[in-house]
Amino acid sequence: MGLRVGVVGTRGIGQRHAECHAANELADLVAVCDVIKARVEPVAKKHGVPAYASLKEMLANEDLDIVDVCTGGPENGGWHYEPVMEAIDAGKHVLVEKPISNDIEEAREMVAYAQEKDVYLGCNLNHYFTEPARLARQYMEEGKVGEILYCLHRMGFVGGAATYSPGGGPNAKGFPYFHVKAFLAHPFSIMRYFCGDITHVQAFMNRPSYRVAAGDPMVSINSIHVRFESGAVGYLFSQRGDATMGLGGWWSVEVGGTRGSFCVENCVEKCTFFPAPGTEGAADPGKLGLGQAPPPVVHSTGVTDFGTTFPNRIHAYLEDVTNKVPRHRIRSSGRDALATLEYTFAAIESYESGGELVRPAALPTLRHDPRLQ
Ligand SMILES: NC(=O)c1ccc[n+]([C@@H]2O[C@H](COP(=O)([O-])OP(=O)(O)OC[C@H]3O[C@@H](n4cnc5c(N)ncnc54)[C@H](O)[C@@H]3O)[C@@H](O)[C@H]2O)c1
C-alpha cells in the first residue's frame, strides 16, 4: 500500500497532480477536494475516489499521509497558505504548488510551522527534475565544472504582440507583480540548484507597450543581476510571452566553471558540456587558436514534453517521504521555495527603488536532525 494522498484544488494543475499520484506505485490517491463542486466531481469520478467540498471535510473523513495543495489564487499563490497550514496543523505531509505563496510573511510562517510540526513540506519546483539537470549535476559532482564562476539563465514563454490576451482572471487582474511572483520561483530555483544561495540582487523590470494599452500593468520583463554566496555572479532574464527568445529556446541555463561549462536547453531537451582547454580528454590550450574551445559533448534526451517534469518531481517527493529521509534532505523543500520567494521580493524591492542593490532576507537555519544523518 502506498502513501495515502488527497489533492486540494482540482482545476488544471490539480488534475495533473491527481493523475501523477494515481499512476505512481508509491501513492494511493484516496480523495480530491475543491470548493467548486463542478470541478471536483468529474475528477473524483475519473479516479473512483470521494469528492469533498473542503479540506476540513476531507481531513475529517480520510486517513491521509499527504495533502497535495494545488490551489492558485492571486498571483497564483494567494490561496496556498490556508490549506497548507490546515494540513500541517493536522500533522500531514504537504506538497504545495509554486510559488509557495504570494506573501513573504505567509511563506515564512508555512516553513516554520512545518518544521515545528515535523512534517515534510515540499514544493513543486519541478524544472530541475529532468535528465539534463541530472547530467549537469553529475558533471559538477565529478569535478568537471570546477569552481563555479557564473550562471546565465533565460526563461520565458514564446510570444509577441500578436499572442497577447489580457489576463482578466482573479490571479492577474490588479496584480502588477503577477508574472514576477508566479513565475520567478522557477528560474530562481534553477540558479540556486546549481550555484547555491543568492546574497545580492539588482533588478530592472519593464513591460511592452501593448500591456499598458490593454490596461494591464504587469511588469513582465525582468532583468536581474545577482551574486551568489560562493562569490559567483549570475544574470536572469525572464519574460512572460512578450517576445520570442532565440538562443536556447524558451528555457536555457549556462553555468561556467574553471574546468568546464554546461548548458541546458529547453528544460527537458538537451545538456551540452564544454570542457575547458587542457582538462582531461580536451584539447591542449597550445593547440587552440584565440577564443577556440575543445569540441563540446552534446546529450539530447529525445524528450520534448515539459509535462514529464510533473511525474518526475512528484515521484521524488513520494520517494523522500516513503524513505523517511532526514527532513533537511527532502528535495525541493518548502525552505527551497521560500528562498526563491525571498529573491523575488528582493527583486521587487530593487525595481521599486530604481535598481538599488538589495540583500534578500536570510533563510531560516537548516536544522539537521541529530537522530538521522
Ligand atoms: N509547477 C508548474 O510547472 C506549474 C504550472 C502551472 C501552474 N502551477 C501552479 O499550480 C497552481 C494551480 O494552478 P491552476 O492553474 O490549476 O489554478 P486554478 O486557480 O485554475 O485552480 C485552482 C483550484 O483550486 C480551487 N481552490 C482554491 N482554494 C481552495 C481551497 N481552499 N480548497 C479547495 N479548493 C480550492 C479552486 O476552486 C480551483 O478549482 C498555482 O499555484 C500555479 O502557480 C504550477
The ligand as an SDF file (V2000), in Angstrom:
LIG
                    3D

 44 48  0  0  0  0  0  0  0  0999 V2000
    4.8750   23.7700  -11.4230 N   0  0  0  0  0  0  0  0  0  0  0  0
    4.3970   24.1460  -12.5950 C   0  0  0  0  0  0  0  0  0  0  0  0
    5.0170   23.9150  -13.6390 O   0  0  0  0  0  0  0  0  0  0  0  0
    3.0860   24.8750  -12.6440 C   0  0  0  0  0  0  0  0  0  0  0  0
    2.4870   25.1910  -13.8750 C   0  0  0  0  0  0  0  0  0  0  0  0
    1.2820   25.8900  -13.8560 C   0  0  0  0  0  0  0  0  0  0  0  0
    0.6930   26.2530  -12.6470 C   0  0  0  0  0  0  0  0  0  0  0  0
    1.3150   25.9300  -11.4710 N   0  0  0  0  0  0  0  0  0  0  0  0
    0.7290   26.2770  -10.1540 C   0  0  0  0  0  0  0  0  0  0  0  0
   -0.3380   25.3880   -9.8670 O   0  0  0  0  0  0  0  0  0  0  0  0
   -1.2880   26.0370   -9.0060 C   0  0  0  0  0  0  0  0  0  0  0  0
   -2.6860   25.7770   -9.5280 C   0  0  0  0  0  0  0  0  0  0  0  0
   -2.7970   26.2640  -10.8300 O   0  0  0  0  0  0  0  0  0  0  0  0
   -4.1810   26.1690  -11.6130 P   0  0  0  0  0  0  0  0  0  0  0  0
   -3.9440   26.8540  -12.9190 O   0  0  0  0  0  0  0  0  0  0  0  0
   -4.6930   24.7640  -11.6380 O   0  0  0  0  0  0  0  0  0  0  0  0
   -5.0910   27.0910  -10.6560 O   0  0  0  0  0  0  0  0  0  0  0  0
   -6.6420   27.4300  -10.7350 P   0  0  0  0  0  0  0  0  0  0  0  0
   -6.8290   28.7110   -9.9950 O   0  0  0  0  0  0  0  0  0  0  0  0
   -7.1170   27.3170  -12.1300 O   0  0  0  0  0  0  0  0  0  0  0  0
   -7.3180   26.2360   -9.9040 O   0  0  0  0  0  0  0  0  0  0  0  0
   -7.2190   26.1480   -8.5200 C   0  0  0  0  0  0  0  0  0  0  0  0
   -8.4170   25.3660   -7.9960 C   0  0  0  0  0  0  0  0  0  0  0  0
   -8.3160   25.3420   -6.5690 O   0  0  0  0  0  0  0  0  0  0  0  0
   -9.6160   25.5250   -6.0220 C   0  0  0  0  0  0  0  0  0  0  0  0
   -9.4540   26.0490   -4.6510 N   0  0  0  0  0  0  0  0  0  0  0  0
   -8.9760   27.2600   -4.2680 C   0  0  0  0  0  0  0  0  0  0  0  0
   -8.9100   27.3440   -2.9380 N   0  0  0  0  0  0  0  0  0  0  0  0
   -9.3430   26.1700   -2.4510 C   0  0  0  0  0  0  0  0  0  0  0  0
   -9.4610   25.6360   -1.1380 C   0  0  0  0  0  0  0  0  0  0  0  0
   -9.1340   26.3440   -0.0520 N   0  0  0  0  0  0  0  0  0  0  0  0
   -9.9380   24.3750   -1.0040 N   0  0  0  0  0  0  0  0  0  0  0  0
  -10.2720   23.6410   -2.0830 C   0  0  0  0  0  0  0  0  0  0  0  0
  -10.1630   24.0790   -3.3640 N   0  0  0  0  0  0  0  0  0  0  0  0
   -9.6940   25.3360   -3.5420 C   0  0  0  0  0  0  0  0  0  0  0  0
  -10.3010   26.4750   -6.9870 C   0  0  0  0  0  0  0  0  0  0  0  0
  -11.7170   26.3770   -6.9060 O   0  0  0  0  0  0  0  0  0  0  0  0
   -9.7520   25.9820   -8.3340 C   0  0  0  0  0  0  0  0  0  0  0  0
  -10.5930   24.9810   -8.9090 O   0  0  0  0  0  0  0  0  0  0  0  0
   -0.8650   27.5260   -8.9750 C   0  0  0  0  0  0  0  0  0  0  0  0
   -0.2380   27.7930   -7.7330 O   0  0  0  0  0  0  0  0  0  0  0  0
    0.1350   27.6650  -10.1060 C   0  0  0  0  0  0  0  0  0  0  0  0
    1.1480   28.6100   -9.8250 O   0  0  0  0  0  0  0  0  0  0  0  0
    2.4880   25.2400  -11.4670 C   0  0  0  0  0  0  0  0  0  0  0  0
  1  2  1  0
  2  3  2  0
  2  4  1  0
  4  5  1  0
  4 44  2  0
  5  6  2  0
  6  7  1  0
  7  8  2  0
  8  9  1  0
  8 44  1  0
  9 10  1  0
  9 42  1  0
 10 11  1  0
 11 12  1  0
 11 40  1  0
 12 13  1  0
 13 14  1  0
 14 15  2  0
 14 16  1  0
 14 17  1  0
 17 18  1  0
 18 19  2  0
 18 20  1  0
 18 21  1  0
 21 22  1  0
 22 23  1  0
 23 24  1  0
 23 38  1  0
 24 25  1  0
 25 26  1  0
 25 36  1  0
 26 27  1  0
 26 35  1  0
 27 28  2  0
 28 29  1  0
 29 30  1  0
 29 35  2  0
 30 31  1  0
 30 32  2  0
 32 33  1  0
 33 34  2  0
 34 35  1  0
 36 37  1  0
 36 38  1  0
 38 39  1  0
 40 41  1  0
 40 42  1  0
 42 43  1  0
M  CHG  2   8   1  16  -1
M  END
$$$$
